[in-house]
Amino acid sequence: MLVRKGQGWKERSLALSSEARDTLKAYLQVRPHVTSKLLFLSRTHRALEPRDVQRMVPEAARRAGIKFSLTPHTLRHSLATRFLVKNQGDIATLATILGHAHISTKTRYLHPHAQRVQGMVEEM
């Protein structure tokens, strides 16, 4: 999937899981038919603004029964942390997934995971 005018107005390609691709296909079947090349549209058929997404995420979390505060950044941070735990700290791939130009930007996601620390201590 090609993202145009992403964060920093950069253009980049994204890898999507088969589940995400299937969900997007289903969305496109029910989305209003408009001539826009944009994937996600506001109720007025215009481009979603960052503030629109900032309002949508907490509302979706509330509807899903999530009791803690949730923001787009929280989701991004959670994805990055889970990716690093599952993929043994593969920062280079994470940089590509998050669209960061510099690997040093990923250091904010490098914090010890309590279970992993305990497991490493047990292995000593």
Backbone atoms as SQL, in Angstrom:
CREATE TABLE atoms (id INTEGER PRIMARY KEY, chain TEXT, resi INTEGER, resn TEXT, atom TEXT, x REAL, y REAL, z REAL);
INSERT INTO atoms VALUES
  (1, 'A', 1, 'MET', 'N', 0.849, -1.166, 0.000),
  (2, 'A', 1, 'MET', 'CA', 0.000, 0.000, 0.000),
  (3, 'A', 1, 'MET', 'C', 0.900, 1.237, 0.000),
  (4, 'A', 2, 'LEU', 'N', 0.576, 2.198, -0.809),
  (5, 'A', 2, 'LEU', 'CA', 1.336, 3.435, -0.902),
  (6, 'A', 2, 'LEU', 'C', 0.645, 4.514, -0.073),
  (7, 'A', 3, 'VAL', 'N', 1.416, 5.150, 0.796),
  (8, 'A', 3, 'VAL', 'CA', 0.901, 6.251, 1.604),
  (9, 'A', 3, 'VAL', 'C', 1.502, 7.535, 1.074),
  (10, 'A', 4, 'ARG', 'N', 0.652, 8.449, 0.719),
  (11, 'A', 4, 'ARG', 'CA', 1.117, 9.749, 0.261),
  (12, 'A', 4, 'ARG', 'C', 0.820, 10.765, 1.343),
  (13, 'A', 5, 'LYS', 'N', 1.715, 11.710, 1.501),
  (14, 'A', 5, 'LYS', 'CA', 1.543, 12.783, 2.477),
  (15, 'A', 5, 'LYS', 'C', 1.321, 12.226, 3.873),
  (16, 'A', 6, 'GLY', 'N', 2.158, 11.275, 4.243),
  (17, 'A', 6, 'GLY', 'CA', 2.124, 10.744, 5.603),
  (18, 'A', 6, 'GLY', 'C', 2.798, 11.742, 6.531),
  (19, 'A', 7, 'GLN', 'N', 3.165, 11.273, 7.698),
  (20, 'A', 7, 'GLN', 'CA', 3.823, 12.139, 8.662),
  (21, 'A', 7, 'GLN', 'C', 5.065, 12.757, 8.025),
  (22, 'A', 8, 'GLY', 'N', 5.210, 14.052, 8.158),
  (23, 'A', 8, 'GLY', 'CA', 6.321, 14.758, 7.536),
  (24, 'A', 8, 'GLY', 'C', 6.135, 14.923, 6.046),
  (25, 'A', 9, 'TRP', 'N', 4.919, 14.697, 5.552),
  (26, 'A', 9, 'TRP', 'CA', 4.575, 14.816, 4.131),
  (27, 'A', 9, 'TRP', 'C', 5.400, 13.884, 3.266),
  (28, 'A', 10, 'LYS', 'N', 5.851, 12.761, 3.848),
  (29, 'A', 10, 'LYS', 'CA', 6.642, 11.788, 3.102),
  (30, 'A', 10, 'LYS', 'C', 5.727, 10.794, 2.393),
  (31, 'A', 11, 'GLU', 'N', 6.222, 10.242, 1.312),
  (32, 'A', 11, 'GLU', 'CA', 5.527, 9.179, 0.599),
  (33, 'A', 11, 'GLU', 'C', 6.273, 7.888, 0.886),
  (34, 'A', 12, 'ARG', 'N', 5.520, 6.828, 1.261),
  (35, 'A', 12, 'ARG', 'CA', 6.178, 5.556, 1.534),
  (36, 'A', 12, 'ARG', 'C', 5.211, 4.402, 1.316),
  (37, 'A', 13, 'SER', 'N', 5.773, 3.216, 1.186),
  (38, 'A', 13, 'SER', 'CA', 4.974, 2.002, 1.025),
  (39, 'A', 13, 'SER', 'C', 4.863, 1.305, 2.371),
  (40, 'A', 14, 'LEU', 'N', 3.713, 0.690, 2.594),
  (41, 'A', 14, 'LEU', 'CA', 3.481, -0.041, 3.835),
  (42, 'A', 14, 'LEU', 'C', 3.203, -1.504, 3.538),
  (43, 'A', 15, 'ALA', 'N', 3.713, -2.365, 4.389),
  (44, 'A', 15, 'ALA', 'CA', 3.353, -3.776, 4.325),
  (45, 'A', 15, 'ALA', 'C', 2.120, -3.959, 5.195),
  (46, 'A', 16, 'LEU', 'N', 1.123, -4.669, 4.679),
  (47, 'A', 16, 'LEU', 'CA', -0.100, -4.919, 5.436),
  (48, 'A', 16, 'LEU', 'C', -0.318, -6.415, 5.572),
  (49, 'A', 17, 'SER', 'N', -0.825, -6.825, 6.716),
  (50, 'A', 17, 'SER', 'CA', -1.157, -8.238, 6.919),
  (51, 'A', 17, 'SER', 'C', -2.336, -8.611, 6.033),
  (52, 'A', 18, 'SER', 'N', -2.522, -9.895, 5.829),
  (53, 'A', 18, 'SER', 'CA', -3.659, -10.346, 5.017),
  (54, 'A', 18, 'SER', 'C', -4.972, -9.944, 5.682),
  (55, 'A', 19, 'GLU', 'N', -5.022, -9.954, 7.010),
  (56, 'A', 19, 'GLU', 'CA', -6.229, -9.529, 7.716),
  (57, 'A', 19, 'GLU', 'C', -6.513, -8.052, 7.457),
  (58, 'A', 20, 'ALA', 'N', -5.481, -7.227, 7.485),
  (59, 'A', 20, 'ALA', 'CA', -5.663, -5.793, 7.206),
  (60, 'A', 20, 'ALA', 'C', -6.109, -5.575, 5.765),
  (61, 'A', 21, 'ARG', 'N', -5.511, -6.316, 4.827),
  (62, 'A', 21, 'ARG', 'CA', -5.914, -6.189, 3.420),
  (63, 'A', 21, 'ARG', 'C', -7.374, -6.592, 3.222),
  (64, 'A', 22, 'ASP', 'N', -7.786, -7.681, 3.870),
  (65, 'A', 22, 'ASP', 'CA', -9.179, -8.126, 3.770),
  (66, 'A', 22, 'ASP', 'C', -10.131, -7.095, 4.377),
  (67, 'A', 23, 'THR', 'N', -9.739, -6.514, 5.495),
  (68, 'A', 23, 'THR', 'CA', -10.568, -5.496, 6.148),
  (69, 'A', 23, 'THR', 'C', -10.701, -4.269, 5.260),
  (70, 'A', 24, 'LEU', 'N', -9.613, -3.860, 4.615),
  (71, 'A', 24, 'LEU', 'CA', -9.672, -2.710, 3.710),
  (72, 'A', 24, 'LEU', 'C', -10.570, -2.995, 2.507),
  (73, 'A', 25, 'LYS', 'N', -10.489, -4.209, 1.991),
  (74, 'A', 25, 'LYS', 'CA', -11.359, -4.569, 0.867),
  (75, 'A', 25, 'LYS', 'C', -12.831, -4.487, 1.278),
  (76, 'A', 26, 'ALA', 'N', -13.143, -4.992, 2.463),
  (77, 'A', 26, 'ALA', 'CA', -14.528, -4.933, 2.961),
  (78, 'A', 26, 'ALA', 'C', -14.964, -3.484, 3.160),
  (79, 'A', 27, 'TYR', 'N', -14.071, -2.656, 3.695),
  (80, 'A', 27, 'TYR', 'CA', -14.370, -1.230, 3.892),
  (81, 'A', 27, 'TYR', 'C', -14.672, -0.555, 2.553),
  (82, 'A', 28, 'LEU', 'N', -13.871, -0.843, 1.544),
  (83, 'A', 28, 'LEU', 'CA', -14.070, -0.212, 0.239),
  (84, 'A', 28, 'LEU', 'C', -15.409, -0.599, -0.389),
  (85, 'A', 29, 'GLN', 'N', -15.931, -1.762, -0.031),
  (86, 'A', 29, 'GLN', 'CA', -17.227, -2.179, -0.562),
  (87, 'A', 29, 'GLN', 'C', -18.395, -1.411, 0.050),
  (88, 'A', 30, 'VAL', 'N', -18.215, -0.904, 1.279),
  (89, 'A', 30, 'VAL', 'CA', -19.311, -0.182, 1.941),
  (90, 'A', 30, 'VAL', 'C', -19.075, 1.328, 1.997),
  (91, 'A', 31, 'ARG', 'N', -17.887, 1.757, 1.677),
  (92, 'A', 31, 'ARG', 'CA', -17.556, 3.176, 1.688),
  (93, 'A', 31, 'ARG', 'C', -18.367, 3.893, 0.612),
  (94, 'A', 32, 'PRO', 'N', -18.765, 5.129, 0.884),
  (95, 'A', 32, 'PRO', 'CA', -19.481, 5.880, -0.153),
  (96, 'A', 32, 'PRO', 'C', -18.650, 5.950, -1.434),
  (97, 'A', 33, 'HIS', 'N', -19.299, 5.789, -2.557),
  (98, 'A', 33, 'HIS', 'CA', -18.597, 5.836, -3.841),
  (99, 'A', 33, 'HIS', 'C', -18.405, 7.287, -4.250),
  (100, 'A', 34, 'VAL', 'N', -17.165, 7.715, -4.156),
  (101, 'A', 34, 'VAL', 'CA', -16.797, 9.081, -4.523),
  (102, 'A', 34, 'VAL', 'C', -15.594, 9.008, -5.444),
  (103, 'A', 35, 'THR', 'N', -15.283, 10.082, -6.081),
  (104, 'A', 35, 'THR', 'CA', -14.177, 10.087, -7.041),
  (105, 'A', 35, 'THR', 'C', -12.821, 10.333, -6.386),
  (106, 'A', 36, 'SER', 'N', -12.789, 10.511, -5.102),
  (107, 'A', 36, 'SER', 'CA', -11.536, 10.792, -4.403),
  (108, 'A', 36, 'SER', 'C', -10.588, 9.599, -4.475),
  (109, 'A', 37, 'LYS', 'N', -9.294, 9.876, -4.578),
  (110, 'A', 37, 'LYS', 'CA', -8.278, 8.833, -4.540),
  (111, 'A', 37, 'LYS', 'C', -7.867, 8.511, -3.106),
  (112, 'A', 38, 'LEU', 'N', -8.430, 9.233, -2.146),
  (113, 'A', 38, 'LEU', 'CA', -8.117, 9.006, -0.747),
  (114, 'A', 38, 'LEU', 'C', -8.782, 7.727, -0.250),
  (115, 'A', 39, 'LEU', 'N', -8.111, 7.026, 0.632),
  (116, 'A', 39, 'LEU', 'CA', -8.663, 5.789, 1.169),
  (117, 'A', 39, 'LEU', 'C', -9.699, 6.069, 2.251),
  (118, 'A', 40, 'PHE', 'N', -9.339, 6.898, 3.207),
  (119, 'A', 40, 'PHE', 'CA', -10.242, 7.197, 4.315),
  (120, 'A', 40, 'PHE', 'C', -10.764, 8.614, 4.169),
  (121, 'A', 41, 'LEU', 'N', -12.066, 8.753, 4.293),
  (122, 'A', 41, 'LEU', 'CA', -12.714, 10.048, 4.110),
  (123, 'A', 41, 'LEU', 'C', -13.512, 10.421, 5.346),
  (124, 'A', 42, 'SER', 'N', -13.683, 11.708, 5.533),
  (125, 'A', 42, 'SER', 'CA', -14.539, 12.187, 6.609),
  (126, 'A', 42, 'SER', 'C', -15.991, 12.013, 6.200),
  (127, 'A', 43, 'ARG', 'N', -16.899, 12.338, 7.100),
  (128, 'A', 43, 'ARG', 'CA', -18.334, 12.251, 6.771),
  (129, 'A', 43, 'ARG', 'C', -18.723, 13.183, 5.632),
  (130, 'A', 44, 'THR', 'N', -17.912, 14.220, 5.435),
  (131, 'A', 44, 'THR', 'CA', -18.190, 15.173, 4.349),
  (132, 'A', 44, 'THR', 'C', -17.401, 14.833, 3.087),
  (133, 'A', 45, 'HIS', 'N', -16.832, 13.610, 3.048),
  (134, 'A', 45, 'HIS', 'CA', -16.093, 13.091, 1.892),
  (135, 'A', 45, 'HIS', 'C', -14.800, 13.861, 1.624),
  (136, 'A', 46, 'ARG', 'N', -14.222, 14.388, 2.659),
  (137, 'A', 46, 'ARG', 'CA', -12.924, 15.068, 2.550),
  (138, 'A', 46, 'ARG', 'C', -11.864, 14.236, 3.252),
  (139, 'A', 47, 'ALA', 'N', -10.633, 14.643, 3.079),
  (140, 'A', 47, 'ALA', 'CA', -9.530, 13.937, 3.734),
  (141, 'A', 47, 'ALA', 'C', -9.674, 14.026, 5.245),
  (142, 'A', 48, 'LEU', 'N', -9.366, 12.923, 5.920),
  (143, 'A', 48, 'LEU', 'CA', -9.350, 12.953, 7.375),
  (144, 'A', 48, 'LEU', 'C', -8.171, 13.796, 7.839),
  (145, 'A', 49, 'GLU', 'N', -8.414, 14.626, 8.792),
  (146, 'A', 49, 'GLU', 'CA', -7.357, 15.432, 9.400),
  (147, 'A', 49, 'GLU', 'C', -6.815, 14.677, 10.618),
  (148, 'A', 50, 'PRO', 'N', -5.594, 14.973, 11.034),
  (149, 'A', 50, 'PRO', 'CA', -5.059, 14.303, 12.228),
  (150, 'A', 50, 'PRO', 'C', -5.988, 14.416, 13.439),
  (151, 'A', 51, 'ARG', 'N', -6.606, 15.556, 13.601),
  (152, 'A', 51, 'ARG', 'CA', -7.504, 15.748, 14.745),
  (153, 'A', 51, 'ARG', 'C', -8.717, 14.825, 14.655),
  (154, 'A', 52, 'ASP', 'N', -9.175, 14.514, 13.446),
  (155, 'A', 52, 'ASP', 'CA', -10.287, 13.565, 13.283),
  (156, 'A', 52, 'ASP', 'C', -9.905, 12.199, 13.856),
  (157, 'A', 53, 'VAL', 'N', -8.709, 11.748, 13.518),
  (158, 'A', 53, 'VAL', 'CA', -8.239, 10.442, 14.000),
  (159, 'A', 53, 'VAL', 'C', -8.028, 10.486, 15.508),
  (160, 'A', 54, 'GLN', 'N', -7.529, 11.601, 16.027),
  (161, 'A', 54, 'GLN', 'CA', -7.336, 11.736, 17.471),
  (162, 'A', 54, 'GLN', 'C', -8.663, 11.630, 18.221),
  (163, 'A', 55, 'ARG', 'N', -9.753, 12.010, 17.605),
  (164, 'A', 55, 'ARG', 'CA', -11.074, 11.873, 18.227),
  (165, 'A', 55, 'ARG', 'C', -11.636, 10.463, 18.031),
  (166, 'A', 56, 'MET', 'N', -11.350, 9.858, 16.900),
  (167, 'A', 56, 'MET', 'CA', -11.911, 8.549, 16.577),
  (168, 'A', 56, 'MET', 'C', -11.346, 7.428, 17.447),
  (169, 'A', 57, 'VAL', 'N', -10.056, 7.458, 17.739),
  (170, 'A', 57, 'VAL', 'CA', -9.421, 6.360, 18.471),
  (171, 'A', 57, 'VAL', 'C', -10.005, 6.209, 19.878),
  (172, 'A', 58, 'PRO', 'N', -10.078, 7.271, 20.677),
  (173, 'A', 58, 'PRO', 'CA', -10.666, 7.094, 22.009),
  (174, 'A', 58, 'PRO', 'C', -12.133, 6.648, 21.962),
  (175, 'A', 59, 'GLU', 'N', -12.859, 7.125, 20.986),
  (176, 'A', 59, 'GLU', 'CA', -14.264, 6.719, 20.852),
  (177, 'A', 59, 'GLU', 'C', -14.365, 5.232, 20.508),
  (178, 'A', 60, 'ALA', 'N', -13.530, 4.758, 19.601),
  (179, 'A', 60, 'ALA', 'CA', -13.527, 3.333, 19.257),
  (180, 'A', 60, 'ALA', 'C', -13.114, 2.498, 20.471),
  (181, 'A', 61, 'ALA', 'N', -12.154, 2.981, 21.243),
  (182, 'A', 61, 'ALA', 'CA', -11.719, 2.273, 22.457),
  (183, 'A', 61, 'ALA', 'C', -12.870, 2.192, 23.462),
  (184, 'A', 62, 'ARG', 'N', -13.592, 3.271, 23.627),
  (185, 'A', 62, 'ARG', 'CA', -14.734, 3.292, 24.552),
  (186, 'A', 62, 'ARG', 'C', -15.779, 2.267, 24.116),
  (187, 'A', 63, 'ARG', 'N', -16.089, 2.244, 22.818),
  (188, 'A', 63, 'ARG', 'CA', -17.084, 1.297, 22.304),
  (189, 'A', 63, 'ARG', 'C', -16.612, -0.150, 22.465),
  (190, 'A', 64, 'ALA', 'N', -15.308, -0.353, 22.428),
  (191, 'A', 64, 'ALA', 'CA', -14.745, -1.704, 22.576),
  (192, 'A', 64, 'ALA', 'C', -14.622, -2.115, 24.040),
  (193, 'A', 65, 'GLY', 'N', -14.959, -1.195, 24.945),
  (194, 'A', 65, 'GLY', 'CA', -14.894, -1.512, 26.371),
  (195, 'A', 65, 'GLY', 'C', -13.524, -1.345, 26.983),
  (196, 'A', 66, 'ILE', 'N', -12.629, -0.670, 26.296),
  (197, 'A', 66, 'ILE', 'CA', -11.281, -0.423, 26.830),
  (198, 'A', 66, 'ILE', 'C', -11.385, 0.708, 27.848),
  (199, 'A', 67, 'LYS', 'N', -10.903, 0.458, 29.051),
  (200, 'A', 67, 'LYS', 'CA', -11.102, 1.397, 30.158),
  (201, 'A', 67, 'LYS', 'C', -9.991, 2.430, 30.318),
  (202, 'A', 68, 'PHE', 'N', -8.849, 2.228, 29.686),
  (203, 'A', 68, 'PHE', 'CA', -7.751, 3.182, 29.849),
  (204, 'A', 68, 'PHE', 'C', -7.693, 4.139, 28.667),
  (205, 'A', 69, 'SER', 'N', -6.971, 5.223, 28.849),
  (206, 'A', 69, 'SER', 'CA', -6.842, 6.241, 27.808),
  (207, 'A', 69, 'SER', 'C', -6.073, 5.678, 26.619),
  (208, 'A', 70, 'LEU', 'N', -6.614, 5.892, 25.444),
  (209, 'A', 70, 'LEU', 'CA', -5.996, 5.371, 24.233),
  (210, 'A', 70, 'LEU', 'C', -5.915, 6.479, 23.195),
  (211, 'A', 71, 'THR', 'N', -4.755, 6.635, 22.583),
  (212, 'A', 71, 'THR', 'CA', -4.534, 7.648, 21.555),
  (213, 'A', 71, 'THR', 'C', -3.862, 6.976, 20.353),
  (214, 'A', 72, 'PRO', 'N', -3.834, 7.639, 19.204),
  (215, 'A', 72, 'PRO', 'CA', -3.093, 7.062, 18.071),
  (216, 'A', 72, 'PRO', 'C', -1.632, 6.788, 18.433),
  (217, 'A', 73, 'HIS', 'N', -1.025, 7.681, 19.210),
  (218, 'A', 73, 'HIS', 'CA', 0.375, 7.476, 19.596),
  (219, 'A', 73, 'HIS', 'C', 0.516, 6.253, 20.501),
  (220, 'A', 74, 'THR', 'N', -0.446, 6.029, 21.399),
  (221, 'A', 74, 'THR', 'CA', -0.419, 4.853, 22.262),
  (222, 'A', 74, 'THR', 'C', -0.441, 3.579, 21.415),
  (223, 'A', 75, 'LEU', 'N', -1.280, 3.566, 20.392),
  (224, 'A', 75, 'LEU', 'CA', -1.347, 2.399, 19.509),
  (225, 'A', 75, 'LEU', 'C', -0.027, 2.179, 18.782),
  (226, 'A', 76, 'ARG', 'N', 0.572, 3.263, 18.286),
  (227, 'A', 76, 'ARG', 'CA', 1.847, 3.184, 17.571),
  (228, 'A', 76, 'ARG', 'C', 2.947, 2.676, 18.501),
  (229, 'A', 77, 'HIS', 'N', 2.983, 3.200, 19.717),
  (230, 'A', 77, 'HIS', 'CA', 3.990, 2.803, 20.693),
  (231, 'A', 77, 'HIS', 'C', 3.810, 1.328, 21.072),
  (232, 'A', 78, 'SER', 'N', 2.556, 0.919, 21.254),
  (233, 'A', 78, 'SER', 'CA', 2.268, -0.470, 21.599),
  (234, 'A', 78, 'SER', 'C', 2.712, -1.408, 20.478),
  (235, 'A', 79, 'LEU', 'N', 2.412, -1.048, 19.239),
  (236, 'A', 79, 'LEU', 'CA', 2.837, -1.862, 18.099),
  (237, 'A', 79, 'LEU', 'C', 4.354, -1.988, 18.086),
  (238, 'A', 80, 'ALA', 'N', 5.051, -0.882, 18.262),
  (239, 'A', 80, 'ALA', 'CA', 6.519, -0.897, 18.214),
  (240, 'A', 80, 'ALA', 'C', 7.099, -1.754, 19.328),
  (241, 'A', 81, 'THR', 'N', 6.570, -1.609, 20.531),
  (242, 'A', 81, 'THR', 'CA', 7.078, -2.378, 21.667),
  (243, 'A', 81, 'THR', 'C', 6.831, -3.864, 21.467),
  (244, 'A', 82, 'ARG', 'N', 5.624, -4.224, 21.048),
  (245, 'A', 82, 'ARG', 'CA', 5.297, -5.639, 20.833),
  (246, 'A', 82, 'ARG', 'C', 6.140, -6.219, 19.694),
  (247, 'A', 83, 'PHE', 'N', 6.366, -5.431, 18.648),
  (248, 'A', 83, 'PHE', 'CA', 7.189, -5.898, 17.536),
  (249, 'A', 83, 'PHE', 'C', 8.603, -6.215, 18.024),
  (250, 'A', 84, 'LEU', 'N', 9.183, -5.309, 18.810),
  (251, 'A', 84, 'LEU', 'CA', 10.551, -5.520, 19.281),
  (252, 'A', 84, 'LEU', 'C', 10.660, -6.728, 20.195),
  (253, 'A', 85, 'VAL', 'N', 9.662, -6.941, 21.055),
  (254, 'A', 85, 'VAL', 'CA', 9.678, -8.108, 21.939),
  (255, 'A', 85, 'VAL', 'C', 9.585, -9.392, 21.119),
  (256, 'A', 86, 'LYS', 'N', 8.656, -9.409, 20.178),
  (257, 'A', 86, 'LYS', 'CA', 8.427, -10.615, 19.382),
  (258, 'A', 86, 'LYS', 'C', 9.565, -10.896, 18.401),
  (259, 'A', 87, 'ASN', 'N', 10.223, -9.846, 17.935),
  (260, 'A', 87, 'ASN', 'CA', 11.259, -9.993, 16.904),
  (261, 'A', 87, 'ASN', 'C', 12.652, -9.704, 17.431),
  (262, 'A', 88, 'GLN', 'N', 12.865, -9.939, 18.697),
  (263, 'A', 88, 'GLN', 'CA', 14.170, -9.847, 19.348),
  (264, 'A', 88, 'GLN', 'C', 14.933, -8.565, 19.016),
  (265, 'A', 89, 'GLY', 'N', 14.220, -7.447, 19.098),
  (266, 'A', 89, 'GLY', 'CA', 14.881, -6.161, 18.942),
  (267, 'A', 89, 'GLY', 'C', 15.293, -5.801, 17.536),
  (268, 'A', 90, 'ASP', 'N', 14.583, -6.274, 16.526),
  (269, 'A', 90, 'ASP', 'CA', 14.906, -5.977, 15.127),
  (270, 'A', 90, 'ASP', 'C', 14.549, -4.519, 14.813),
  (271, 'A', 91, 'ILE', 'N', 15.442, -3.616, 15.189),
  (272, 'A', 91, 'ILE', 'CA', 15.181, -2.182, 15.065),
  (273, 'A', 91, 'ILE', 'C', 15.151, -1.733, 13.608),
  (274, 'A', 92, 'ALA', 'N', 15.952, -2.330, 12.758),
  (275, 'A', 92, 'ALA', 'CA', 15.992, -1.917, 11.351),
  (276, 'A', 92, 'ALA', 'C', 14.637, -2.147, 10.674),
  (277, 'A', 93, 'THR', 'N', 14.036, -3.311, 10.904),
  (278, 'A', 93, 'THR', 'CA', 12.717, -3.576, 10.312),
  (279, 'A', 93, 'THR', 'C', 11.668, -2.672, 10.934),
  (280, 'A', 94, 'LEU', 'N', 11.741, -2.456, 12.237),
  (281, 'A', 94, 'LEU', 'CA', 10.788, -1.553, 12.900),
  (282, 'A', 94, 'LEU', 'C', 10.880, -0.156, 12.303),
  (283, 'A', 95, 'ALA', 'N', 12.078, 0.309, 12.008),
  (284, 'A', 95, 'ALA', 'CA', 12.251, 1.632, 11.403),
  (285, 'A', 95, 'ALA', 'C', 11.497, 1.711, 10.080),
  (286, 'A', 96, 'THR', 'N', 11.552, 0.655, 9.296),
  (287, 'A', 96, 'THR', 'CA', 10.845, 0.625, 8.017),
  (288, 'A', 96, 'THR', 'C', 9.335, 0.622, 8.236),
  (289, 'A', 97, 'ILE', 'N', 8.869, -0.193, 9.159),
  (290, 'A', 97, 'ILE', 'CA', 7.435, -0.284, 9.434),
  (291, 'A', 97, 'ILE', 'C', 6.884, 1.064, 9.897),
  (292, 'A', 98, 'LEU', 'N', 7.599, 1.735, 10.779),
  (293, 'A', 98, 'LEU', 'CA', 7.124, 3.011, 11.329),
  (294, 'A', 98, 'LEU', 'C', 7.417, 4.195, 10.412),
  (295, 'A', 99, 'GLY', 'N', 8.209, 3.971, 9.381),
  (296, 'A', 99, 'GLY', 'CA', 8.509, 5.050, 8.445),
  (297, 'A', 99, 'GLY', 'C', 9.514, 6.058, 8.970),
  (298, 'A', 100, 'HIS', 'N', 10.385, 5.603, 9.855),
  (299, 'A', 100, 'HIS', 'CA', 11.415, 6.491, 10.387),
  (300, 'A', 100, 'HIS', 'C', 12.658, 6.432, 9.510),
  (301, 'A', 101, 'ALA', 'N', 13.228, 7.576, 9.248),
  (302, 'A', 101, 'ALA', 'CA', 14.420, 7.640, 8.413),
  (303, 'A', 101, 'ALA', 'C', 15.672, 7.225, 9.178),
  (304, 'A', 102, 'HIS', 'N', 15.668, 7.425, 10.494),
  (305, 'A', 102, 'HIS', 'CA', 16.859, 7.153, 11.300),
  (306, 'A', 102, 'HIS', 'C', 16.544, 6.112, 12.371),
  (307, 'A', 103, 'ILE', 'N', 17.390, 5.110, 12.476),
  (308, 'A', 103, 'ILE', 'CA', 17.194, 4.065, 13.474),
  (309, 'A', 103, 'ILE', 'C', 17.218, 4.639, 14.879),
  (310, 'A', 104, 'SER', 'N', 17.959, 5.703, 15.107),
  (311, 'A', 104, 'SER', 'CA', 18.044, 6.276, 16.450),
  (312, 'A', 104, 'SER', 'C', 16.682, 6.714, 16.980),
  (313, 'A', 105, 'THR', 'N', 15.751, 6.984, 16.098),
  (314, 'A', 105, 'THR', 'CA', 14.407, 7.390, 16.514),
  (315, 'A', 105, 'THR', 'C', 13.723, 6.264, 17.285),
  (316, 'A', 106, 'LYS', 'N', 14.105, 5.020, 17.061),
  (317, 'A', 106, 'LYS', 'CA', 13.466, 3.873, 17.695),
  (318, 'A', 106, 'LYS', 'C', 13.877, 3.661, 19.138),
  (319, 'A', 107, 'THR', 'N', 14.897, 4.338, 19.614),
  (320, 'A', 107, 'THR', 'CA', 15.361, 4.085, 20.977),
  (321, 'A', 107, 'THR', 'C', 14.282, 4.355, 22.014),
  (322, 'A', 108, 'ARG', 'N', 13.292, 5.179, 21.701),
  (323, 'A', 108, 'ARG', 'CA', 12.219, 5.445, 22.667),
  (324, 'A', 108, 'ARG', 'C', 11.373, 4.201, 22.925),
  (325, 'A', 109, 'TYR', 'N', 11.448, 3.202, 22.042),
  (326, 'A', 109, 'TYR', 'CA', 10.666, 1.980, 22.224),
  (327, 'A', 109, 'TYR', 'C', 11.465, 0.886, 22.926),
  (328, 'A', 110, 'LEU', 'N', 12.723, 1.157, 23.211),
  (329, 'A', 110, 'LEU', 'CA', 13.594, 0.161, 23.825),
  (330, 'A', 110, 'LEU', 'C', 13.562, 0.287, 25.344),
  (331, 'A', 111, 'HIS', 'N', 12.570, -0.272, 25.957),
  (332, 'A', 111, 'HIS', 'CA', 12.534, -0.312, 27.408),
  (333, 'A', 111, 'HIS', 'C', 12.325, -1.759, 27.820),
  (334, 'A', 112, 'PRO', 'N', 12.897, -2.134, 28.959),
  (335, 'A', 112, 'PRO', 'CA', 12.837, -3.536, 29.357),
  (336, 'A', 112, 'PRO', 'C', 11.403, -4.015, 29.561),
  (337, 'A', 113, 'HIS', 'N', 11.121, -5.195, 29.104),
  (338, 'A', 113, 'HIS', 'CA', 9.844, -5.859, 29.306),
  (339, 'A', 113, 'HIS', 'C', 10.034, -6.747, 30.535),
  (340, 'A', 114, 'ALA', 'N', 9.209, -6.564, 31.553),
  (341, 'A', 114, 'ALA', 'CA', 9.409, -7.222, 32.850),
  (342, 'A', 114, 'ALA', 'C', 9.571, -8.738, 32.731),
  (343, 'A', 115, 'GLN', 'N', 8.719, -9.400, 31.968),
  (344, 'A', 115, 'GLN', 'CA', 8.822, -10.852, 31.839),
  (345, 'A', 115, 'GLN', 'C', 10.115, -11.258, 31.146),
  (346, 'A', 116, 'ARG', 'N', 10.515, -10.475, 30.154),
  (347, 'A', 116, 'ARG', 'CA', 11.753, -10.794, 29.434),
  (348, 'A', 116, 'ARG', 'C', 12.958, -10.631, 30.356),
  (349, 'A', 117, 'VAL', 'N', 12.971, -9.571, 31.148),
  (350, 'A', 117, 'VAL', 'CA', 14.077, -9.367, 32.094),
  (351, 'A', 117, 'VAL', 'C', 14.140, -10.535, 33.072),
  (352, 'A', 118, 'GLN', 'N', 12.986, -10.935, 33.619),
  (353, 'A', 118, 'GLN', 'CA', 12.961, -12.050, 34.559),
  (354, 'A', 118, 'GLN', 'C', 13.465, -13.336, 33.902),
  (355, 'A', 119, 'GLY', 'N', 13.042, -13.592, 32.676),
  (356, 'A', 119, 'GLY', 'CA', 13.490, -14.777, 31.951),
  (357, 'A', 119, 'GLY', 'C', 14.998, -14.772, 31.715),
  (358, 'A', 120, 'MET', 'N', 15.528, -13.613, 31.400),
  (359, 'A', 120, 'MET', 'CA', 16.978, -13.518, 31.165),
  (360, 'A', 120, 'MET', 'C', 17.755, -13.753, 32.445),
  (361, 'A', 121, 'VAL', 'N', 17.240, -13.235, 33.563),
  (362, 'A', 121, 'VAL', 'CA', 17.900, -13.453, 34.855),
  (363, 'A', 121, 'VAL', 'C', 17.883, -14.937, 35.203),
  (364, 'A', 122, 'GLU', 'N', 16.743, -15.601, 34.939),
  (365, 'A', 122, 'GLU', 'CA', 16.644, -17.044, 35.233),
  (366, 'A', 122, 'GLU', 'C', 17.631, -17.843, 34.394),
  (367, 'A', 123, 'GLU', 'N', 17.924, -17.390, 33.179),
  (368, 'A', 123, 'GLU', 'CA', 18.821, -18.118, 32.286),
  (369, 'A', 123, 'GLU', 'C', 20.292, -17.936, 32.634),
  (370, 'A', 124, 'MET', 'N', 20.620, -17.011, 33.507),
  (371, 'A', 124, 'MET', 'CA', 22.028, -16.736, 33.857),
  (372, 'A', 124, 'MET', 'C', 22.650, -17.839, 34.652);
